[in-house]
Amino acid sequence: MNTDAMRCYFRGRRTAAGPGAAIGGAISRSALLGAGILAAAAGLIANPAQAQEALKSLGPVPDPTAAALAPRALADLNRMITQGDAFFDVNQGTACKVDLDQLQKETDKSAAAMGSGASATIKDGARAMLSGACPDANGVFMGPAEHIEAITSHTELSNIVMDLHEETRVSGVYAQGRLVGESARYVRHKSTTYHKLSSGELVAPQGPEALRVSYFVTYAVEDQNGKTIKPSVRFAWSGAQKIVTVLVKESPDGQREVDTFYNNGELFMRMRTKNGAYHGWMEYFDPNLIRLKQDKVCYQNGTQIKALQCPDT
């Protein structure tokens, strides 16, 4: 697996929100850059035929914050898996406008901050309010709301190309466009990944691998400045690889974030960011990478450097 691709994918899972956000924070601009294209490489996408069977267990969850949420996550993942299209139907409720131009600007801004070389083009978008009011002209939500969004995008990174349809359902309370207090976010990805040859030709997957589906659920408790009151937790299910991935995200001051990933109960990766850019050690806990001394990479304000010490303040 390409480690730069993995870094882009995991960075892509950060959620941006705030005044002026075209999707009101419900869909991460950087997620559109990395979440689909690299999910195939990271093993976080499920085969649709396998994904329809309800999960019996999430397996071991070593982090105590995540473990407390595991029963709820199991029920929510199964609700998405079994209800499928009905759970993410954007034709229900009250339709709201999506500013695709503003969303593209937000996506381009995230791409520049990430510095990964990935680019995403927004193709289409739709939003429906199940409760609460549509966002204002600046895309800002206010008050209690539950809504569904669907965004279609085309992403390219090196020789990987992906067409992604991302559906997101969010329930929470907004203050000036930012989720405040406890919120829940449910996501389904439908994606097709292509390999780009040196000639520029795209090679499409065949058979059941042609379309893949993944499911995610995130629980967060944040204050009005975006600081996590307690760590947010994201659960992802890969039916094809039989992998349950857990992401525990801590934000000590609203600017810095520490993301810790577990695959099937084993510590997999830890990364740090500041103001949306890599900052500090990015650590991999794969024994093979540790053996090859390729398990740690230092970033300072988004730039990869060689260093013995790598502060994240």
C-alpha positions as CSV (number, residue, x, y, z in Angstrom):
1,M,0.0,0.0,0.0
2,N,1.2,3.5,-0.8
3,T,1.9,5.2,2.5
4,D,1.2,8.7,1.0
5,A,-2.2,7.4,0.0
6,M,-2.8,6.1,3.5
7,R,-1.9,9.5,5.0
8,C,-4.3,11.3,2.7
9,Y,-7.1,8.9,3.5
10,F,-6.8,9.2,7.2
11,R,-6.3,12.9,7.0
12,G,-9.5,13.0,4.8
13,R,-11.6,11.8,7.7
14,R,-11.3,15.0,9.6
15,T,-14.6,17.0,9.7
16,A,-14.5,20.7,9.1
17,A,-17.4,22.9,10.2
18,G,-18.1,26.5,10.8
19,P,-19.7,29.7,9.4
20,G,-19.7,29.7,5.6
21,A,-19.3,26.0,5.2
22,A,-21.3,25.0,2.2
23,I,-22.6,21.8,3.8
24,G,-22.7,23.3,7.3
25,G,-20.1,20.9,8.5
26,A,-22.1,17.8,7.7
27,I,-19.8,16.6,4.9
28,S,-16.0,17.0,5.3
29,R,-14.3,18.8,2.5
30,S,-11.1,16.8,3.0
31,A,-13.1,13.6,3.3
32,L,-14.2,14.1,-0.3
33,L,-10.5,14.2,-1.2
34,G,-9.4,11.1,0.7
35,A,-12.1,9.0,2.1
36,G,-13.2,7.1,-0.9
37,I,-10.1,6.9,-3.0
38,L,-7.9,5.6,-0.3
39,A,-10.4,3.4,1.5
40,A,-9.7,0.8,-1.1
41,A,-6.0,0.8,-0.3
42,A,-6.6,1.1,3.5
43,G,-9.1,-1.9,3.5
44,L,-12.0,0.2,4.8
45,I,-14.5,-0.5,2.1
46,A,-17.0,-3.3,2.1
47,N,-18.3,-5.4,-0.7
48,P,-22.0,-4.5,-1.1
49,A,-23.2,-8.1,-1.1
50,Q,-21.4,-9.0,2.1
51,A,-22.3,-5.7,3.8
52,Q,-26.0,-6.4,3.8
53,E,-25.7,-9.0,6.6
54,A,-26.1,-7.5,10.1
55,L,-23.0,-7.6,12.3
56,K,-23.1,-9.8,15.3
57,S,-20.2,-8.1,17.1
58,L,-17.6,-5.4,16.7
59,G,-15.0,-7.5,18.4
60,P,-12.4,-6.2,20.9
61,V,-12.5,-2.4,21.4
62,P,-9.5,-1.5,23.6
63,D,-10.0,2.2,24.0
64,P,-12.3,2.8,27.0
65,T,-14.1,5.7,25.5
66,A,-14.8,3.7,22.3
67,A,-15.7,0.6,24.3
68,A,-18.5,2.4,26.1
69,L,-20.0,3.4,22.7
70,A,-19.6,0.0,21.1
71,P,-23.1,-1.4,21.8
72,R,-24.6,1.8,20.3
73,A,-22.3,1.7,17.3
74,L,-23.2,-1.9,16.6
75,A,-26.9,-1.1,16.6
76,D,-26.4,2.1,14.4
77,L,-24.1,0.3,11.9
78,N,-26.7,-2.5,11.6
79,R,-29.5,0.1,11.1
80,M,-27.6,1.6,8.2
81,I,-26.7,-1.8,6.7
82,T,-30.2,-3.3,6.9
83,Q,-32.2,-0.2,6.0
84,G,-29.8,0.8,3.2
85,D,-31.3,3.4,0.8
86,A,-34.3,4.2,3.0
87,F,-32.0,5.4,5.8
88,F,-30.2,7.8,3.4
89,D,-33.1,8.8,1.2
90,V,-32.5,12.5,0.3
91,N,-36.0,12.7,-1.2
92,Q,-37.7,12.7,2.2
93,G,-38.2,15.8,4.3
94,T,-37.7,19.4,3.1
95,A,-35.3,20.0,0.2
96,C,-32.6,22.7,0.7
97,K,-30.2,24.2,-1.8
98,V,-26.6,23.1,-1.9
99,D,-24.1,25.7,-3.1
100,L,-21.8,23.4,-5.2
101,D,-19.5,26.3,-6.1
102,Q,-18.9,27.1,-2.4
103,L,-18.4,23.4,-1.7
104,Q,-15.8,23.2,-4.4
105,K,-13.9,26.2,-2.9
106,E,-14.0,24.5,0.5
107,T,-12.7,21.3,-1.1
108,D,-9.9,23.1,-2.9
109,K,-8.9,24.9,0.3
110,S,-8.7,21.5,2.2
111,A,-6.6,20.1,-0.6
112,A,-4.1,22.9,-0.3
113,A,-3.9,22.6,3.5
114,M,-3.3,18.8,3.2
115,G,-0.5,19.2,0.7
116,S,-1.1,15.6,-0.5
117,G,-1.5,16.3,-4.2
118,A,-5.0,14.9,-4.2
119,S,-7.7,16.8,-6.1
120,A,-11.5,16.4,-6.0
121,T,-14.1,17.7,-8.3
122,I,-17.7,18.1,-7.0
123,K,-20.2,16.7,-9.5
124,D,-23.5,17.0,-7.8
125,G,-25.2,17.5,-4.4
126,A,-28.5,17.4,-2.6
127,R,-29.8,18.1,0.9
128,A,-33.0,17.3,2.8
129,M,-34.0,18.5,6.3
130,L,-35.8,15.8,8.4
131,S,-36.2,18.4,11.2
132,G,-35.0,21.9,11.7
133,A,-34.5,24.8,9.3
134,C,-32.4,24.8,6.1
135,P,-29.1,26.6,6.4
136,D,-29.0,30.3,5.6
137,A,-27.5,31.8,2.4
138,N,-24.0,31.3,3.8
139,G,-24.6,27.6,4.4
140,V,-24.9,28.1,8.2
141,F,-27.1,25.9,10.3
142,M,-28.8,27.1,13.5
143,G,-30.5,25.2,16.2
144,P,-31.6,21.6,16.5
145,A,-31.5,19.8,13.2
146,E,-31.5,16.4,11.5
147,H,-30.5,16.3,7.8
148,I,-29.3,14.1,5.0
149,E,-26.8,15.1,2.3
150,A,-25.6,13.4,-0.8
151,I,-22.5,14.5,-2.6
152,T,-21.0,13.0,-5.8
153,S,-17.3,13.7,-6.5
154,H,-14.4,12.6,-8.7
155,T,-11.0,12.4,-6.9
156,E,-7.5,11.8,-8.3
157,L,-4.3,11.1,-6.4
158,S,-1.3,9.9,-8.4
159,N,-2.4,6.8,-10.3
160,I,-5.5,6.3,-8.2
161,V,-8.9,7.6,-9.4
162,M,-12.2,7.3,-7.6
163,D,-15.8,8.2,-8.3
164,L,-17.5,8.6,-4.9
165,H,-21.1,9.0,-3.8
166,E,-21.1,10.0,-0.2
167,E,-24.3,10.1,1.8
168,T,-24.3,11.7,5.3
169,R,-27.1,11.9,7.9
170,V,-26.4,14.2,10.9
171,S,-28.4,14.7,14.1
172,G,-27.4,17.5,16.6
173,V,-27.7,21.1,17.6
174,Y,-25.9,23.9,15.7
175,A,-24.6,27.2,16.9
176,Q,-23.3,29.5,14.1
177,G,-22.9,26.5,11.8
178,R,-21.0,24.4,14.2
179,L,-22.3,21.3,16.0
180,V,-22.4,21.9,19.7
181,G,-22.9,19.3,22.4
182,E,-23.6,15.7,21.5
183,S,-24.0,14.8,17.8
184,A,-24.2,11.7,15.7
185,R,-23.0,11.4,12.1
186,Y,-23.9,8.4,9.8
187,V,-22.1,7.9,6.5
188,R,-22.3,5.6,3.6
189,H,-19.8,5.6,0.7
190,K,-20.5,4.1,-2.7
191,S,-17.4,4.1,-4.8
192,T,-15.6,2.8,-7.8
193,T,-11.8,2.9,-7.9
194,Y,-9.8,3.0,-11.1
195,H,-6.1,2.5,-11.7
196,K,-4.5,5.0,-14.1
197,L,-1.9,3.6,-16.4
198,S,1.1,5.6,-17.6
199,S,-0.7,6.2,-20.9
200,G,-3.5,7.9,-18.9
201,E,-6.0,5.0,-19.6
202,L,-8.2,4.1,-16.7
203,V,-8.5,0.4,-15.8
204,A,-11.9,-0.3,-14.1
205,P,-12.5,-3.1,-11.7
206,Q,-14.7,-6.1,-12.8
207,G,-17.4,-8.2,-11.2
208,P,-18.5,-7.6,-7.5
209,E,-15.5,-5.2,-7.0
210,A,-16.9,-2.7,-9.5
211,L,-19.0,-0.9,-6.9
212,R,-18.0,-0.9,-3.2
213,V,-19.9,0.3,-0.2
214,S,-18.7,1.3,3.3
215,Y,-20.4,2.4,6.5
216,F,-19.3,4.8,9.2
217,V,-20.8,6.2,12.4
218,T,-19.2,9.0,14.5
219,Y,-20.2,10.2,18.0
220,A,-18.9,13.6,19.1
221,V,-19.3,16.1,22.0
222,E,-17.9,19.5,21.2
223,D,-18.1,23.0,22.5
224,Q,-18.9,26.1,20.4
225,N,-15.2,26.5,19.5
226,G,-14.8,23.0,18.1
227,K,-12.9,21.7,21.1
228,T,-13.9,18.1,22.0
229,I,-15.4,17.9,25.5
230,K,-14.5,14.3,25.4
231,P,-12.9,12.3,22.6
232,S,-15.0,11.7,19.5
233,V,-15.2,8.1,18.2
234,R,-15.8,6.8,14.7
235,F,-16.6,3.2,13.9
236,A,-16.1,1.8,10.3
237,W,-17.1,-1.6,9.0
238,S,-15.4,-3.4,6.1
239,G,-17.3,-6.5,5.2
240,A,-14.9,-7.5,2.4
241,Q,-11.9,-7.6,4.6
242,K,-13.8,-8.4,7.9
243,I,-12.2,-5.3,9.5
244,V,-13.7,-3.1,12.2
245,T,-11.8,0.2,12.3
246,V,-12.2,2.5,15.3
247,L,-10.9,6.1,15.2
248,V,-10.6,8.0,18.5
249,K,-10.1,11.8,18.0
250,E,-8.9,14.1,20.7
251,S,-8.8,17.9,20.3
252,P,-7.0,19.4,23.3
253,D,-7.4,23.1,22.3
254,G,-9.6,23.3,19.2
255,Q,-6.6,23.7,17.0
256,R,-4.6,20.5,17.5
257,E,-6.0,17.0,16.9
258,V,-4.7,13.6,17.8
259,D,-6.2,10.7,15.9
260,T,-5.7,7.1,17.0
261,F,-6.8,4.2,14.8
262,Y,-7.5,0.6,15.7
263,N,-8.0,-2.3,13.3
264,N,-9.9,-5.3,14.8
265,G,-8.8,-4.2,18.3
266,E,-5.1,-3.7,17.4
267,L,-3.4,-0.3,17.5
268,F,-2.8,0.6,13.9
269,M,-1.9,4.3,13.5
270,R,-1.7,7.6,15.3
271,M,-1.4,11.0,13.6
272,R,-1.4,14.7,14.7
273,T,-2.6,17.8,13.1
274,K,-2.7,21.6,13.8
275,N,-5.1,24.0,12.1
276,G,-6.0,21.3,9.6
277,A,-2.4,20.4,8.6
278,Y,-0.2,17.5,9.6
279,H,1.9,18.6,12.6
280,G,4.0,16.3,14.8
281,W,4.7,12.6,14.5
282,M,2.6,10.4,12.2
283,E,3.1,6.9,13.7
284,Y,2.4,3.5,12.2
285,F,2.3,0.4,14.4
286,D,2.6,-2.2,11.7
287,P,5.4,-4.6,12.7
288,N,6.8,-4.7,9.1
289,L,7.1,-0.9,9.0
290,I,8.7,-0.9,12.5
291,R,11.2,-3.5,11.3
292,L,12.1,-1.4,8.3
293,K,12.2,1.8,10.4
294,Q,9.5,3.4,8.3
295,D,7.0,3.6,11.2
296,K,7.4,7.3,12.0
297,V,7.2,10.4,9.8
298,C,7.6,14.0,11.1
299,Y,5.5,16.9,9.9
300,Q,5.7,20.6,10.9
301,N,2.8,22.8,9.7
302,G,2.0,20.4,6.9
303,T,5.5,19.9,5.6
304,Q,7.3,16.6,6.0
305,I,10.8,16.9,7.4
306,K,13.6,14.7,8.7
307,A,14.0,15.1,12.5
308,L,14.8,13.3,15.7
309,Q,12.3,15.4,17.7
310,C,8.9,16.4,16.3
311,P,6.9,18.8,18.6
312,D,3.1,19.0,18.0
313,T,2.5,22.2,20.0
